[in-house]
Amino acid sequence: MTDLSHLARPGAEIAVRVTPRASRNAVVVEAGAIRVYVTVVPEGGRATAAVVKLLARALGVAKSRLTLIRGETARDKLFRLD
């Protein structure tokens, strides 16, 4: 798992690109962009919940500190760290 703890500061906005139905759960940085791969299907918000869980673990913060600002049903999501 990629360590993103250097981004964990209050008020930071973190843009991610999500790939649902991947073969594994992972958070990677490719060409300066954060990509999150989750194995769950994008139905009923399950993929977004899995993204929050993985991103919080990579940042080293509680899931409750991440707020989804934009992209509830999109592959490109923007989170704010409270």
Z-matrix of the N, CA and C atoms (Angstrom, degrees):
N
C 1 1.456
C 2 1.527 1 108.53
N 3 1.279 2 115.77 1 138.16
C 4 1.454 3 122.55 2 179.39
C 5 1.528 4 110.37 3 -74.63
N 6 1.327 5 116.22 4 135.55
C 7 1.457 6 121.55 5 178.73
C 8 1.528 7 108.80 6 -89.33
N 9 1.326 8 116.06 7 115.47
C 10 1.465 9 121.33 8 179.64
C 11 1.524 10 111.43 9 -112.86
N 12 1.324 11 117.08 10 22.57
C 13 1.464 12 120.21 11 -175.48
C 14 1.529 13 112.47 12 -62.02
N 15 1.325 14 118.32 13 -22.22
C 16 1.465 15 120.31 14 178.29
C 17 1.532 16 111.85 15 -68.92
N 18 1.331 17 117.87 16 -16.30
C 19 1.467 18 121.74 17 177.50
C 20 1.523 19 112.76 18 -91.48
N 21 1.327 20 117.09 19 -7.30
C 22 1.470 21 122.07 20 -172.88
C 23 1.526 22 111.27 21 -81.90
N 24 1.316 23 115.50 22 78.11
C 25 1.465 24 120.26 23 173.86
C 26 1.526 25 107.60 24 -129.76
N 27 1.317 26 118.19 25 142.85
C 28 1.472 27 120.89 26 -176.82
C 29 1.524 28 112.05 27 -56.31
N 30 1.331 29 115.01 28 135.20
C 31 1.452 30 121.19 29 178.75
C 32 1.511 31 114.15 30 88.57
N 33 1.324 32 117.91 31 -5.66
C 34 1.465 33 120.79 32 -179.82
C 35 1.523 34 110.08 33 -67.62
N 36 1.327 35 116.06 34 139.70
C 37 1.458 36 121.56 35 175.38
C 38 1.516 37 107.59 36 -107.39
N 39 1.325 38 115.50 37 128.26
C 40 1.454 39 121.82 38 -173.68
C 41 1.525 40 109.09 39 -120.78
N 42 1.316 41 116.12 40 117.22
C 43 1.468 42 121.80 41 178.57
C 44 1.521 43 108.46 42 -94.22
N 45 1.331 44 116.15 43 133.47
C 46 1.456 45 120.88 44 179.11
C 47 1.530 46 109.71 45 -132.68
N 48 1.306 47 114.87 46 155.18
C 49 1.469 48 122.69 47 173.67
C 50 1.521 49 106.03 48 -113.63
N 51 1.321 50 117.47 49 125.20
C 52 1.457 51 122.68 50 -173.55
C 53 1.527 52 110.56 51 -104.32
N 54 1.320 53 115.39 52 137.73
C 55 1.456 54 121.93 53 172.87
C 56 1.525 55 107.73 54 -120.42
N 57 1.345 56 117.33 55 101.86
C 58 1.465 57 119.55 56 177.26
C 59 1.525 58 111.00 57 -78.83
N 60 1.314 59 115.79 58 166.28
C 61 1.472 60 123.14 59 -179.55
C 62 1.523 61 112.38 60 55.53
N 63 1.336 62 116.52 61 36.60
C 64 1.461 63 120.83 62 177.54
C 65 1.530 64 109.00 63 -80.53
N 66 1.306 65 116.45 64 170.82
C 67 1.459 66 120.28 65 -179.90
C 68 1.527 67 112.20 66 -79.64
N 69 1.342 68 116.64 67 -16.16
C 70 1.471 69 120.63 68 -179.61
C 71 1.521 70 109.32 69 -151.91
N 72 1.326 71 115.55 70 160.06
C 73 1.464 72 121.28 71 173.48
C 74 1.519 73 107.46 72 -89.46
N 75 1.329 74 117.00 73 128.46
C 76 1.459 75 120.31 74 -178.65
C 77 1.521 76 110.51 75 -162.06
N 78 1.337 77 114.58 76 152.94
C 79 1.462 78 122.53 77 171.16
C 80 1.522 79 105.87 78 -121.02
N 81 1.325 80 117.01 79 120.66
C 82 1.461 81 121.00 80 -178.80
C 83 1.528 82 109.70 81 -131.97
N 84 1.327 83 115.24 82 156.27
C 85 1.460 84 121.23 83 175.15
C 86 1.521 85 106.75 84 -111.00
N 87 1.328 86 116.01 85 116.65
C 88 1.459 87 122.14 86 179.90
C 89 1.515 88 109.05 87 -121.45
N 90 1.303 89 116.76 88 118.45
C 91 1.467 90 123.00 89 178.76
C 92 1.528 91 111.66 90 54.42
N 93 1.311 92 116.38 91 39.51
C 94 1.457 93 121.22 92 177.77
C 95 1.513 94 115.09 93 82.37
N 96 1.323 95 117.81 94 -2.66
C 97 1.466 96 121.55 95 179.69
C 98 1.526 97 109.30 96 -107.26
N 99 1.317 98 115.83 97 143.99
C 100 1.464 99 120.90 98 179.03
C 101 1.522 100 108.27 99 -90.22
N 102 1.335 101 115.82 100 125.34
C 103 1.463 102 122.02 101 177.07
C 104 1.519 103 108.06 102 -117.08
N 105 1.333 104 115.23 103 135.49
C 106 1.460 105 121.03 104 179.30
C 107 1.527 106 107.37 105 -119.50
N 108 1.316 107 115.81 106 123.15
C 109 1.462 108 122.65 107 177.96
C 110 1.526 109 108.34 108 -105.84
N 111 1.329 110 117.15 109 126.20
C 112 1.459 111 121.71 110 177.87
C 113 1.528 112 109.32 111 -127.30
N 114 1.322 113 115.98 112 149.16
C 115 1.462 114 120.96 113 -176.79
C 116 1.518 115 113.18 114 -87.15
N 117 1.320 116 118.11 115 -13.64
C 118 1.465 117 120.79 116 -176.39
C 119 1.527 118 111.24 117 -81.05
N 120 1.327 119 114.26 118 161.89
C 121 1.461 120 119.95 119 179.71
C 122 1.530 121 109.65 120 -84.92
N 123 1.333 122 118.05 121 151.96
C 124 1.463 123 121.09 122 -178.10
C 125 1.528 124 112.26 123 -83.78
N 126 1.313 125 116.53 124 63.19
C 127 1.462 126 121.26 125 179.07
C 128 1.517 127 109.70 126 -126.25
N 129 1.305 128 116.08 127 133.10
C 130 1.459 129 120.91 128 175.79
C 131 1.512 130 114.95 129 64.46
N 132 1.311 131 117.55 130 23.60
C 133 1.458 132 120.55 131 177.66
C 134 1.512 133 114.59 132 79.75
N 135 1.338 134 117.74 133 7.95
C 136 1.464 135 120.06 134 -178.32
C 137 1.524 136 112.22 135 -67.52
N 138 1.324 137 117.55 136 -37.49
C 139 1.464 138 120.12 137 179.48
C 140 1.530 139 110.47 138 -67.83
N 141 1.310 140 117.18 139 -40.38
C 142 1.467 141 120.57 140 178.33
C 143 1.520 142 110.76 141 -64.00
N 144 1.321 143 117.60 142 -40.51
C 145 1.466 144 121.26 143 177.90
C 146 1.527 145 110.61 144 -63.18
N 147 1.324 146 116.82 145 -39.29
C 148 1.464 147 120.35 146 177.85
C 149 1.523 148 111.06 147 -67.32
N 150 1.332 149 116.99 148 -36.81
C 151 1.466 150 121.23 149 177.41
C 152 1.521 151 110.43 150 -63.70
N 153 1.327 152 116.87 151 -44.11
C 154 1.471 153 120.91 152 179.41
C 155 1.523 154 109.83 153 -60.16
N 156 1.315 155 117.22 154 -43.79
C 157 1.458 156 121.72 155 -179.24
C 158 1.529 157 111.31 156 -62.43
N 159 1.333 158 117.41 157 -47.91
C 160 1.467 159 121.14 158 -179.72
C 161 1.523 160 112.34 159 -67.34
N 162 1.329 161 116.56 160 -42.26
C 163 1.462 162 120.31 161 -178.91
C 164 1.526 163 110.94 162 -66.05
N 165 1.325 164 117.15 163 -40.84
C 166 1.464 165 120.37 164 178.27
C 167 1.528 166 110.55 165 -62.72
N 168 1.322 167 117.05 166 -40.53
C 169 1.467 168 120.45 167 178.92
C 170 1.530 169 110.32 168 -65.14
N 171 1.333 170 117.73 169 -41.36
C 172 1.467 171 121.24 170 179.99
C 173 1.530 172 111.52 171 -67.03
N 174 1.333 173 116.19 172 -34.34
C 175 1.469 174 120.61 173 179.39
C 176 1.523 175 112.21 174 -81.25
N 177 1.322 176 116.79 175 -20.37
C 178 1.465 177 120.85 176 -177.98
C 179 1.516 178 112.32 177 77.76
N 180 1.327 179 117.19 178 33.79
C 181 1.464 180 122.47 179 180.00
C 182 1.526 181 109.37 180 -127.94
N 183 1.324 182 116.52 181 169.45
C 184 1.454 183 121.64 182 176.48
C 185 1.529 184 110.06 183 -74.97
N 186 1.340 185 115.80 184 148.67
C 187 1.467 186 120.22 185 179.12
C 188 1.524 187 111.40 186 -59.19
N 189 1.324 188 117.07 187 -32.54
C 190 1.463 189 120.97 188 -177.04
C 191 1.526 190 112.25 189 -68.37
N 192 1.319 191 118.34 190 -14.97
C 193 1.468 192 120.82 191 178.97
C 194 1.522 193 112.79 192 -83.23
N 195 1.338 194 118.12 193 -11.72
C 196 1.469 195 121.63 194 178.95
C 197 1.520 196 109.89 195 -94.74
N 198 1.322 197 115.92 196 128.60
C 199 1.460 198 122.21 197 177.95
C 200 1.519 199 108.34 198 -119.77
N 201 1.331 200 115.61 199 127.33
C 202 1.458 201 120.60 200 177.22
C 203 1.521 202 108.57 201 -77.90
N 204 1.327 203 116.51 202 119.69
C 205 1.461 204 121.48 203 -178.93
C 206 1.521 205 110.64 204 -93.98
N 207 1.325 206 116.12 205 -42.93
C 208 1.471 207 120.15 206 -174.22
C 209 1.524 208 109.16 207 -148.15
N 210 1.336 209 116.25 208 142.33
C 211 1.450 210 121.11 209 172.73
C 212 1.512 211 115.34 210 100.48
N 213 1.318 212 117.17 211 34.81
C 214 1.463 213 119.97 212 -177.76
C 215 1.528 214 112.63 213 -55.61
N 216 1.328 215 116.94 214 -40.04
C 217 1.459 216 120.44 215 -179.17
C 218 1.525 217 112.28 216 -113.51
N 219 1.318 218 117.63 217 8.99
C 220 1.467 219 121.48 218 -178.07
C 221 1.523 220 110.97 219 -103.34
N 222 1.307 221 116.04 220 165.15
C 223 1.470 222 120.74 221 177.23
C 224 1.526 223 111.20 222 -77.85
N 225 1.328 224 116.80 223 -28.55
C 226 1.466 225 120.96 224 177.17
C 227 1.521 226 107.71 225 -94.26
N 228 1.334 227 115.66 226 120.15
C 229 1.459 228 121.06 227 -176.41
C 230 1.521 229 109.85 228 -123.96
N 231 1.326 230 115.53 229 152.36
C 232 1.449 231 121.94 230 177.65
C 233 1.518 232 107.89 231 -125.79
N 234 1.336 233 116.02 232 123.17
C 235 1.461 234 122.22 233 179.19
C 236 1.513 235 109.68 234 -113.80
N 237 1.333 236 115.71 235 150.16
C 238 1.468 237 121.31 236 172.48
C 239 1.513 238 107.36 237 -116.89
N 240 1.311 239 116.17 238 138.24
C 241 1.457 240 122.09 239 177.71
C 242 1.515 241 108.48 240 -94.54
N 243 1.324 242 117.07 241 116.40
C 244 1.473 243 121.77 242 -179.29
C 245 1.514 244 110.98 243 -92.57
